[in-house]
Amino acid sequence: MKPKVYFTKTVTPEKVIEMYKQLDCKLPGNVAIKVHSGEFGNKNFLRHPIDEPT
């Protein structure tokens, strides 16, 4: 089974919840979310402070 991958240009808690609801199922336990901040030197690279731990 291929994994489903969701993309968004908007990175907010509300958007993450919206994507979670699109799964239309309950996930047991903790859920991991991978955020890719781009690559240094590219125009979409996310710079500090957005990539600092919360």
PDB file of N, CA, C, O and CB in Angstrom:
ATOM      1  N   MET A   1       0.839  -1.179   0.000  1.00  0.00           N
ATOM      2  CA  MET A   1       0.000   0.000   0.000  1.00  0.00           C
ATOM      3  C   MET A   1       0.886   1.245   0.000  1.00  0.00           C
ATOM      4  O   MET A   1       1.786   1.369   0.830  1.00  0.00           O
ATOM      5  CB  MET A   1      -0.955  -0.003   1.217  1.00  0.00           C
ATOM      6  N   LYS A   2       0.633   2.154  -0.919  1.00  0.00           N
ATOM      7  CA  LYS A   2       1.390   3.396  -0.982  1.00  0.00           C
ATOM      8  C   LYS A   2       0.887   4.357   0.089  1.00  0.00           C
ATOM      9  O   LYS A   2      -0.316   4.435   0.336  1.00  0.00           O
ATOM     10  CB  LYS A   2       1.282   4.037  -2.384  1.00  0.00           C
ATOM     11  N   PRO A   3       1.807   5.093   0.729  1.00  0.00           N
ATOM     12  CA  PRO A   3       1.364   6.068   1.724  1.00  0.00           C
ATOM     13  C   PRO A   3       0.730   7.274   1.048  1.00  0.00           C
ATOM     14  O   PRO A   3       1.090   7.632  -0.074  1.00  0.00           O
ATOM     15  CB  PRO A   3       2.537   6.511   2.606  1.00  0.00           C
ATOM     16  N   LYS A   4      -0.212   7.894   1.739  1.00  0.00           N
ATOM     17  CA  LYS A   4      -0.795   9.138   1.247  1.00  0.00           C
ATOM     18  C   LYS A   4       0.069  10.284   1.742  1.00  0.00           C
ATOM     19  O   LYS A   4       0.488  10.302   2.900  1.00  0.00           O
ATOM     20  CB  LYS A   4      -2.280   9.304   1.716  1.00  0.00           C
ATOM     21  N   VAL A   5       0.332  11.230   0.873  1.00  0.00           N
ATOM     22  CA  VAL A   5       1.145  12.388   1.217  1.00  0.00           C
ATOM     23  C   VAL A   5       0.305  13.630   0.973  1.00  0.00           C
ATOM     24  O   VAL A   5      -0.302  13.781  -0.087  1.00  0.00           O
ATOM     25  CB  VAL A   5       2.473  12.428   0.389  1.00  0.00           C
ATOM     26  N   TYR A   6       0.273  14.517   1.958  1.00  0.00           N
ATOM     27  CA  TYR A   6      -0.491  15.758   1.854  1.00  0.00           C
ATOM     28  C   TYR A   6       0.484  16.926   1.835  1.00  0.00           C
ATOM     29  O   TYR A   6       1.443  16.963   2.606  1.00  0.00           O
ATOM     30  CB  TYR A   6      -1.508  15.899   3.030  1.00  0.00           C
ATOM     31  N   PHE A   7       0.232  17.871   0.954  1.00  0.00           N
ATOM     32  CA  PHE A   7       1.066  19.057   0.840  1.00  0.00           C
ATOM     33  C   PHE A   7       0.236  20.292   1.145  1.00  0.00           C
ATOM     34  O   PHE A   7      -0.961  20.335   0.859  1.00  0.00           O
ATOM     35  CB  PHE A   7       1.695  19.156  -0.563  1.00  0.00           C
ATOM     36  N   THR A   8       0.875  21.291   1.725  1.00  0.00           N
ATOM     37  CA  THR A   8       0.221  22.565   1.957  1.00  0.00           C
ATOM     38  C   THR A   8       1.260  23.675   1.922  1.00  0.00           C
ATOM     39  O   THR A   8       2.396  23.481   2.355  1.00  0.00           O
ATOM     40  CB  THR A   8      -0.537  22.562   3.302  1.00  0.00           C
ATOM     41  N   LYS A   9       0.878  24.817   1.417  1.00  0.00           N
ATOM     42  CA  LYS A   9       1.745  25.990   1.461  1.00  0.00           C
ATOM     43  C   LYS A   9       1.541  26.749   2.760  1.00  0.00           C
ATOM     44  O   LYS A   9       2.371  27.573   3.145  1.00  0.00           O
ATOM     45  CB  LYS A   9       1.479  26.908   0.260  1.00  0.00           C
ATOM     46  N   THR A  10       0.431  26.469   3.436  1.00  0.00           N
ATOM     47  CA  THR A  10       0.101  27.132   4.688  1.00  0.00           C
ATOM     48  C   THR A  10       0.505  26.230   5.847  1.00  0.00           C
ATOM     49  O   THR A  10      -0.015  25.123   5.982  1.00  0.00           O
ATOM     50  CB  THR A  10      -1.412  27.478   4.755  1.00  0.00           C
ATOM     51  N   VAL A  11       1.425  26.694   6.682  1.00  0.00           N
ATOM     52  CA  VAL A  11       1.880  25.904   7.821  1.00  0.00           C
ATOM     53  C   VAL A  11       1.352  26.552   9.099  1.00  0.00           C
ATOM     54  O   VAL A  11       1.989  27.429   9.682  1.00  0.00           O
ATOM     55  CB  VAL A  11       3.442  25.796   7.848  1.00  0.00           C
ATOM     56  N   THR A  12       0.173  26.097   9.517  1.00  0.00           N
ATOM     57  CA  THR A  12      -0.448  26.585  10.745  1.00  0.00           C
ATOM     58  C   THR A  12      -1.041  25.393  11.487  1.00  0.00           C
ATOM     59  O   THR A  12      -1.295  24.353  10.878  1.00  0.00           O
ATOM     60  CB  THR A  12      -1.543  27.663  10.442  1.00  0.00           C
ATOM     61  N   PRO A  13      -1.265  25.527  12.790  1.00  0.00           N
ATOM     62  CA  PRO A  13      -1.929  24.436  13.515  1.00  0.00           C
ATOM     63  C   PRO A  13      -3.294  24.093  12.918  1.00  0.00           C
ATOM     64  O   PRO A  13      -3.676  22.924  12.869  1.00  0.00           O
ATOM     65  CB  PRO A  13      -2.093  24.809  14.984  1.00  0.00           C
ATOM     66  N   GLU A  14      -4.019  25.101  12.468  1.00  0.00           N
ATOM     67  CA  GLU A  14      -5.342  24.872  11.884  1.00  0.00           C
ATOM     68  C   GLU A  14      -5.249  24.040  10.607  1.00  0.00           C
ATOM     69  O   GLU A  14      -6.085  23.168  10.372  1.00  0.00           O
ATOM     70  CB  GLU A  14      -6.031  26.207  11.590  1.00  0.00           C
ATOM     71  N   LYS A  15      -4.245  24.303   9.788  1.00  0.00           N
ATOM     72  CA  LYS A  15      -4.072  23.555   8.539  1.00  0.00           C
ATOM     73  C   LYS A  15      -3.701  22.101   8.819  1.00  0.00           C
ATOM     74  O   LYS A  15      -4.156  21.196   8.119  1.00  0.00           O
ATOM     75  CB  LYS A  15      -2.994  24.216   7.662  1.00  0.00           C
ATOM     76  N   VAL A  16      -2.879  21.876   9.837  1.00  0.00           N
ATOM     77  CA  VAL A  16      -2.514  20.502  10.203  1.00  0.00           C
ATOM     78  C   VAL A  16      -3.752  19.736  10.648  1.00  0.00           C
ATOM     79  O   VAL A  16      -3.932  18.580  10.265  1.00  0.00           O
ATOM     80  CB  VAL A  16      -1.445  20.495  11.324  1.00  0.00           C
ATOM     81  N   ILE A  17      -4.598  20.358  11.445  1.00  0.00           N
ATOM     82  CA  ILE A  17      -5.837  19.714  11.891  1.00  0.00           C
ATOM     83  C   ILE A  17      -6.739  19.426  10.701  1.00  0.00           C
ATOM     84  O   ILE A  17      -7.359  18.364  10.635  1.00  0.00           O
ATOM     85  CB  ILE A  17      -6.575  20.598  12.919  1.00  0.00           C
ATOM     86  N   GLU A  18      -6.818  20.356   9.764  1.00  0.00           N
ATOM     87  CA  GLU A  18      -7.634  20.146   8.558  1.00  0.00           C
ATOM     88  C   GLU A  18      -7.143  18.932   7.769  1.00  0.00           C
ATOM     89  O   GLU A  18      -7.949  18.126   7.304  1.00  0.00           O
ATOM     90  CB  GLU A  18      -7.605  21.404   7.663  1.00  0.00           C
ATOM     91  N   MET A  19      -5.829  18.802   7.618  1.00  0.00           N
ATOM     92  CA  MET A  19      -5.287  17.652   6.892  1.00  0.00           C
ATOM     93  C   MET A  19      -5.545  16.355   7.656  1.00  0.00           C
ATOM     94  O   MET A  19      -5.843  15.327   7.049  1.00  0.00           O
ATOM     95  CB  MET A  19      -3.780  17.832   6.648  1.00  0.00           C
ATOM     96  N   TYR A  20      -5.432  16.398   8.979  1.00  0.00           N
ATOM     97  CA  TYR A  20      -5.714  15.218   9.802  1.00  0.00           C
ATOM     98  C   TYR A  20      -7.154  14.764   9.607  1.00  0.00           C
ATOM     99  O   TYR A  20      -7.420  13.566   9.507  1.00  0.00           O
ATOM    100  CB  TYR A  20      -5.448  15.516  11.290  1.00  0.00           C
ATOM    101  N   LYS A  21      -8.079  15.707   9.551  1.00  0.00           N
ATOM    102  CA  LYS A  21      -9.492  15.369   9.362  1.00  0.00           C
ATOM    103  C   LYS A  21      -9.747  14.759   7.989  1.00  0.00           C
ATOM    104  O   LYS A  21     -10.695  13.990   7.828  1.00  0.00           O
ATOM    105  CB  LYS A  21     -10.360  16.609   9.545  1.00  0.00           C
ATOM    106  N   GLN A  22      -8.924  15.084   7.001  1.00  0.00           N
ATOM    107  CA  GLN A  22      -9.084  14.517   5.666  1.00  0.00           C
ATOM    108  C   GLN A  22      -8.793  13.017   5.645  1.00  0.00           C
ATOM    109  O   GLN A  22      -9.202  12.319   4.717  1.00  0.00           O
ATOM    110  CB  GLN A  22      -8.171  15.236   4.683  1.00  0.00           C
ATOM    111  N   LEU A  23      -8.093  12.521   6.657  1.00  0.00           N
ATOM    112  CA  LEU A  23      -7.810  11.084   6.724  1.00  0.00           C
ATOM    113  C   LEU A  23      -9.081  10.276   6.913  1.00  0.00           C
ATOM    114  O   LEU A  23      -9.157   9.122   6.491  1.00  0.00           O
ATOM    115  CB  LEU A  23      -6.836  10.785   7.856  1.00  0.00           C
ATOM    116  N   ASP A  24     -10.073  10.876   7.544  1.00  0.00           N
ATOM    117  CA  ASP A  24     -11.378  10.250   7.771  1.00  0.00           C
ATOM    118  C   ASP A  24     -11.250   8.918   8.507  1.00  0.00           C
ATOM    119  O   ASP A  24     -11.960   7.960   8.202  1.00  0.00           O
ATOM    120  CB  ASP A  24     -12.096  10.037   6.442  1.00  0.00           C
ATOM    121  N   CYS A  25     -10.340   8.866   9.478  1.00  0.00           N
ATOM    122  CA  CYS A  25     -10.198   7.684  10.322  1.00  0.00           C
ATOM    123  C   CYS A  25      -9.513   8.092  11.621  1.00  0.00           C
ATOM    124  O   CYS A  25      -8.889   9.151  11.697  1.00  0.00           O
ATOM    125  CB  CYS A  25      -9.394   6.562   9.593  1.00  0.00           C
ATOM    126  N   LYS A  26      -9.631   7.257  12.625  1.00  0.00           N
ATOM    127  CA  LYS A  26      -8.970   7.512  13.901  1.00  0.00           C
ATOM    128  C   LYS A  26      -7.606   6.832  13.892  1.00  0.00           C
ATOM    129  O   LYS A  26      -7.490   5.666  13.513  1.00  0.00           O
ATOM    130  CB  LYS A  26      -9.837   7.007  15.094  1.00  0.00           C
ATOM    131  N   LEU A  27      -6.596   7.546  14.302  1.00  0.00           N
ATOM    132  CA  LEU A  27      -5.257   6.979  14.390  1.00  0.00           C
ATOM    133  C   LEU A  27      -4.916   6.767  15.858  1.00  0.00           C
ATOM    134  O   LEU A  27      -4.984   7.709  16.647  1.00  0.00           O
ATOM    135  CB  LEU A  27      -4.206   7.900  13.700  1.00  0.00           C
ATOM    136  N   PRO A  28      -4.552   5.549  16.236  1.00  0.00           N
ATOM    137  CA  PRO A  28      -4.223   5.294  17.634  1.00  0.00           C
ATOM    138  C   PRO A  28      -2.850   5.859  17.996  1.00  0.00           C
ATOM    139  O   PRO A  28      -1.947   5.892  17.161  1.00  0.00           O
ATOM    140  CB  PRO A  28      -4.264   3.795  17.920  1.00  0.00           C
ATOM    141  N   GLY A  29      -2.702   6.293  19.218  1.00  0.00           N
ATOM    142  CA  GLY A  29      -1.396   6.751  19.696  1.00  0.00           C
ATOM    143  C   GLY A  29      -0.998   8.101  19.141  1.00  0.00           C
ATOM    144  O   GLY A  29      -1.844   8.930  18.806  1.00  0.00           O
ATOM    145  N   ASN A  30       0.300   8.306  19.050  1.00  0.00           N
ATOM    146  CA  ASN A  30       0.838   9.567  18.552  1.00  0.00           C
ATOM    147  C   ASN A  30       0.932   9.540  17.032  1.00  0.00           C
ATOM    148  O   ASN A  30       1.055   8.475  16.427  1.00  0.00           O
ATOM    149  CB  ASN A  30       2.217   9.850  19.168  1.00  0.00           C
ATOM    150  N   VAL A  31       0.875  10.709  16.427  1.00  0.00           N
ATOM    151  CA  VAL A  31       0.967  10.840  14.977  1.00  0.00           C
ATOM    152  C   VAL A  31       2.177  11.702  14.654  1.00  0.00           C
ATOM    153  O   VAL A  31       2.336  12.786  15.216  1.00  0.00           O
ATOM    154  CB  VAL A  31      -0.339  11.452  14.374  1.00  0.00           C
ATOM    155  N   ALA A  32       3.028  11.231  13.757  1.00  0.00           N
ATOM    156  CA  ALA A  32       4.203  11.995  13.346  1.00  0.00           C
ATOM    157  C   ALA A  32       3.859  12.855  12.142  1.00  0.00           C
ATOM    158  O   ALA A  32       3.114  12.440  11.254  1.00  0.00           O
ATOM    159  CB  ALA A  32       5.388  11.056  13.020  1.00  0.00           C
ATOM    160  N   ILE A  33       4.409  14.051  12.128  1.00  0.00           N
ATOM    161  CA  ILE A  33       4.226  14.960  10.999  1.00  0.00           C
ATOM    162  C   ILE A  33       5.611  15.377  10.532  1.00  0.00           C
ATOM    163  O   ILE A  33       6.413  15.883  11.317  1.00  0.00           O
ATOM    164  CB  ILE A  33       3.346  16.212  11.388  1.00  0.00           C
ATOM    165  N   LYS A  34       5.885  15.164   9.261  1.00  0.00           N
ATOM    166  CA  LYS A  34       7.177  15.547   8.706  1.00  0.00           C
ATOM    167  C   LYS A  34       7.031  16.905   8.029  1.00  0.00           C
ATOM    168  O   LYS A  34       6.155  17.106   7.187  1.00  0.00           O
ATOM    169  CB  LYS A  34       7.703  14.474   7.702  1.00  0.00           C
ATOM    170  N   VAL A  35       7.891  17.816   8.408  1.00  0.00           N
ATOM    171  CA  VAL A  35       7.898  19.147   7.801  1.00  0.00           C
ATOM    172  C   VAL A  35       9.240  19.324   7.118  1.00  0.00           C
ATOM    173  O   VAL A  35      10.288  19.198   7.752  1.00  0.00           O
ATOM    174  CB  VAL A  35       7.643  20.279   8.866  1.00  0.00           C
ATOM    175  N   HIS A  36       9.210  19.612   5.838  1.00  0.00           N
ATOM    176  CA  HIS A  36      10.444  19.832   5.085  1.00  0.00           C
ATOM    177  C   HIS A  36      10.622  21.330   4.918  1.00  0.00           C
ATOM    178  O   HIS A  36       9.750  22.011   4.380  1.00  0.00           O
ATOM    179  CB  HIS A  36      10.414  19.105   3.694  1.00  0.00           C
ATOM    180  N   SER A  37      11.755  21.840   5.381  1.00  0.00           N
ATOM    181  CA  SER A  37      11.982  23.287   5.346  1.00  0.00           C
ATOM    182  C   SER A  37      12.713  23.743   4.095  1.00  0.00           C
ATOM    183  O   SER A  37      13.136  24.896   4.012  1.00  0.00           O
ATOM    184  CB  SER A  37      12.761  23.712   6.557  1.00  0.00           C
ATOM    185  N   GLY A  38      12.864  22.870   3.139  1.00  0.00           N
ATOM    186  CA  GLY A  38      13.562  23.235   1.913  1.00  0.00           C
ATOM    187  C   GLY A  38      15.066  23.079   2.074  1.00  0.00           C
ATOM    188  O   GLY A  38      15.547  22.610   3.105  1.00  0.00           O
ATOM    189  N   GLU A  39      15.784  23.469   1.067  1.00  0.00           N
ATOM    190  CA  GLU A  39      17.234  23.339   1.090  1.00  0.00           C
ATOM    191  C   GLU A  39      17.872  24.709   1.032  1.00  0.00           C
ATOM    192  O   GLU A  39      17.431  25.584   0.287  1.00  0.00           O
ATOM    193  CB  GLU A  39      17.728  22.466  -0.071  1.00  0.00           C
ATOM    194  N   PHE A  40      18.923  24.889   1.833  1.00  0.00           N
ATOM    195  CA  PHE A  40      19.614  26.169   1.908  1.00  0.00           C
ATOM    196  C   PHE A  40      20.017  26.637   0.513  1.00  0.00           C
ATOM    197  O   PHE A  40      20.575  25.876  -0.276  1.00  0.00           O
ATOM    198  CB  PHE A  40      20.850  26.064   2.817  1.00  0.00           C
ATOM    199  N   GLY A  41      19.726  27.887   0.232  1.00  0.00           N
ATOM    200  CA  GLY A  41      20.059  28.463  -1.064  1.00  0.00           C
ATOM    201  C   GLY A  41      18.894  28.492  -2.035  1.00  0.00           C
ATOM    202  O   GLY A  41      18.914  29.259  -2.998  1.00  0.00           O
ATOM    203  N   ASN A  42      17.877  27.670  -1.801  1.00  0.00           N
ATOM    204  CA  ASN A  42      16.694  27.677  -2.661  1.00  0.00           C
ATOM    205  C   ASN A  42      15.731  28.765  -2.215  1.00  0.00           C
ATOM    206  O   ASN A  42      15.756  29.179  -1.056  1.00  0.00           O
ATOM    207  CB  ASN A  42      15.997  26.303  -2.644  1.00  0.00           C
ATOM    208  N   LYS A  43      14.886  29.230  -3.121  1.00  0.00           N
ATOM    209  CA  LYS A  43      13.989  30.344  -2.809  1.00  0.00           C
ATOM    210  C   LYS A  43      12.923  29.989  -1.773  1.00  0.00           C
ATOM    211  O   LYS A  43      12.384  30.894  -1.137  1.00  0.00           O
ATOM    212  CB  LYS A  43      13.318  30.821  -4.069  1.00  0.00           C
ATOM    213  N   ASN A  44      12.603  28.726  -1.580  1.00  0.00           N
ATOM    214  CA  ASN A  44      11.574  28.332  -0.615  1.00  0.00           C
ATOM    215  C   ASN A  44      12.144  27.867   0.717  1.00  0.00           C
ATOM    216  O   ASN A  44      11.402  27.347   1.550  1.00  0.00           O
ATOM    217  CB  ASN A  44      10.725  27.241  -1.198  1.00  0.00           C
ATOM    218  N   PHE A  45      13.433  28.041   0.935  1.00  0.00           N
ATOM    219  CA  PHE A  45      14.066  27.627   2.185  1.00  0.00           C
ATOM    220  C   PHE A  45      13.512  28.447   3.344  1.00  0.00           C
ATOM    221  O   PHE A  45      13.494  29.677   3.287  1.00  0.00           O
ATOM    222  CB  PHE A  45      15.602  27.779   2.101  1.00  0.00           C
ATOM    223  N   LEU A  46      13.058  27.761   4.402  1.00  0.00           N
ATOM    224  CA  LEU A  46      12.529  28.446   5.582  1.00  0.00           C
ATOM    225  C   LEU A  46      13.681  28.808   6.509  1.00  0.00           C
ATOM    226  O   LEU A  46      14.450  27.943   6.929  1.00  0.00           O
ATOM    227  CB  LEU A  46      11.484  27.561   6.322  1.00  0.00           C
ATOM    228  N   ARG A  47      13.790  30.083   6.819  1.00  0.00           N
ATOM    229  CA  ARG A  47      14.879  30.559   7.676  1.00  0.00           C
ATOM    230  C   ARG A  47      14.400  30.733   9.110  1.00  0.00           C
ATOM    231  O   ARG A  47      13.204  30.656   9.393  1.00  0.00           O
ATOM    232  CB  ARG A  47      15.445  31.884   7.144  1.00  0.00           C
ATOM    233  N   HIS A  48      15.341  30.967  10.001  1.00  0.00           N
ATOM    234  CA  HIS A  48      15.011  31.232  11.409  1.00  0.00           C
ATOM    235  C   HIS A  48      14.043  32.402  11.490  1.00  0.00           C
ATOM    236  O   HIS A  48      14.139  33.279  10.631  1.00  0.00           O
ATOM    237  CB  HIS A  48      16.296  31.528  12.241  1.00  0.00           C
ATOM    238  N   PRO A  49      13.131  32.497  12.428  1.00  0.00           N
ATOM    239  CA  PRO A  49      12.960  31.639  13.597  1.00  0.00           C
ATOM    240  C   PRO A  49      11.994  30.480  13.376  1.00  0.00           C
ATOM    241  O   PRO A  49      11.719  29.737  14.318  1.00  0.00           O
ATOM    242  CB  PRO A  49      12.485  32.459  14.749  1.00  0.00           C
ATOM    243  N   ILE A  50      11.468  30.299  12.161  1.00  0.00           N
ATOM    244  CA  ILE A  50      10.439  29.271  11.963  1.00  0.00           C
ATOM    245  C   ILE A  50      10.983  27.862  12.177  1.00  0.00           C
ATOM    246  O   ILE A  50      10.212  26.960  12.506  1.00  0.00           O
ATOM    247  CB  ILE A  50       9.852  29.384  10.565  1.00  0.00           C
ATOM    248  N   ASP A  51      12.280  27.647  12.000  1.00  0.00           N
ATOM    249  CA  ASP A  51      12.805  26.293  12.147  1.00  0.00           C
ATOM    250  C   ASP A  51      13.415  26.025  13.521  1.00  0.00           C
ATOM    251  O   ASP A  51      14.104  25.023  13.707  1.00  0.00           O
ATOM    252  CB  ASP A  51      13.834  26.037  11.089  1.00  0.00           C
ATOM    253  N   GLU A  52      13.166  26.912  14.483  1.00  0.00           N
ATOM    254  CA  GLU A  52      13.644  26.691  15.845  1.00  0.00           C
ATOM    255  C   GLU A  52      12.651  25.833  16.613  1.00  0.00           C
ATOM    256  O   GLU A  52      11.451  25.884  16.344  1.00  0.00           O
ATOM    257  CB  GLU A  52      13.870  28.031  16.570  1.00  0.00           C
ATOM    258  N   PRO A  53      13.141  25.039  17.576  1.00  0.00           N
ATOM    259  CA  PRO A  53      12.216  24.222  18.382  1.00  0.00           C
ATOM    260  C   PRO A  53      11.224  25.088  19.152  1.00  0.00           C
ATOM    261  O   PRO A  53      11.539  26.213  19.540  1.00  0.00           O
ATOM    262  CB  PRO A  53      12.999  23.341  19.363  1.00  0.00           C
ATOM    263  N   THR A  54      10.035  24.560  19.368  1.00  0.00           N
ATOM    264  CA  THR A  54       9.039  25.311  20.134  1.00  0.00           C
ATOM    265  C   THR A  54       9.072  24.903  21.579  1.00  0.00           C
ATOM    266  O   THR A  54       8.303  25.426  22.386  1.00  0.00           O
ATOM    267  CB  THR A  54       7.641  25.105  19.565  1.00  0.00           C
TER     268      THR A  54
END
